[in-house]
Each structure stands twice: as structure tokens, then as C-alpha cells.
Amino acid sequence: NAFDQKITVKAHTTFGVHPYDFVVADEKGLTSKVSLKINVVGASLKKLTGILLNQSGPAGQGGLDLDTGASTGTVDTDSNSKNAEIRDEGVVSILPPYDQTWKQQISGMNGSVIKYIKKGQNGVSESFSYDDILYKEQVAALWGNGTAFTKKSADGKRDVSDKVATGDVFIVKNGEKYYLLKTGTIKVTDTDNTDSYTFD
């Protein structure tokens, strides 16, 4: 006349609404059906905008804290430099013969590793859009599809990007944290090294 049955549904790895039909049939072929939809969502993202300044500008700049969007320094004497995940690589040369041309390159800081996210490469869809990333799980899942930097810093200690352009998308991993960055406005100055990038 009646029974209790526990049914377990394994969580989907893709987000969205997934329909299910549960059908019970007896030995005479009579059936009863329950239909339901399970909406799979991830942990919400924290979104913010930060400005990364030219490292060769005024003292105490050149790093960016991706948790707060705050500009930081890049050297140990700057108390806030330990909070930065990425850094700017400054100008070509601050020593003779001087070359104040801004390199417009970034690198990881305090243990961060940075990769490109490029449409159509390493399993990234041709239709990939930064704006379609809505959940933390999606950001972490992109890490394996990133394209590694192939250039080295002038001192050979860091992997650095090519010249950063508006629209470039990067993924940053620091410990167990992942950050997805889209390059917005790039401000280039000719006289005072106040160059900067804006990242979402």
C-alpha cells in the first residue's frame, strides 16, 4: 500500500536548470510520475575594479591587491606589498642609458602564477566571454585552460606577459584562490610614468 524510498541525485557539473522525471510502476503496469527541475548554481563571484600603476612611477606603486582592488607597492619595504597578487614590470631601463619606455607587461607577485585565457586555445571556447562567468567554480575550472607566459623579467626571476592590450583576459592563481581579470582602459603617459591599466 505504501513505501518510503530515498533517491539521491548526483550534482551536475554544468550550471543551469536540469529536469528530472521519477516514475514508479507496479507489477500490473500502473505508473505514477513526479517531475521536478533542479537549478544548479555556484558560489557568487565578488566583482570589483582595480588600477595597476606603472612600477617605475612614484614610490609605493606598481602592485595590485586583487582582493580589494587597491594599488600597492612591489618591494619588501612597502608595508602593503605583501597584499599584491600581480605587479607591473615598469620601464625598459632606470639606469644609463635611460629608457623610460613603459614595458606594459605584468607578472605574478607573492606566489601568484598568471596565465592568459584566449578564445579557441587550450580548450577555451571560441565564444568565451568574460561577462558569461558568473560563479567561482567557473573561474577555478578555467585554470587548466590557461596559456602560460613564455617571457622572463629583466632579472630572470619572473614569468611576464606580452605587451598588455585592452580586452586581454588573464587568470591568476595564488594558493587556493583564483582570480579572473579583464583588461579595460590602458593609460599611457609620455613624461611622468603615471601609466596605468584598469582591470575588472
Buried (B, 14 or more C-beta within 10 A) or exposed (E): EEEEEEEEEEEEEEBEEBEEEEEEEEEEEEEEEEEEEEEBEBEEBEEEEBBBBBBBBEEBBBBBBBBEBBBBBBEEEBEBBEBBBBBBBBBBBEEEEEEBEBBBBBBBBBEBBBBBBBEEEBEBEEEBEEEEBBBBBBBBBBBEBBBEBEEEBEEEEBBBBEEBEEEBBBBBBBEEBBBBBBBBEBEEEEEEBBBBBBBB
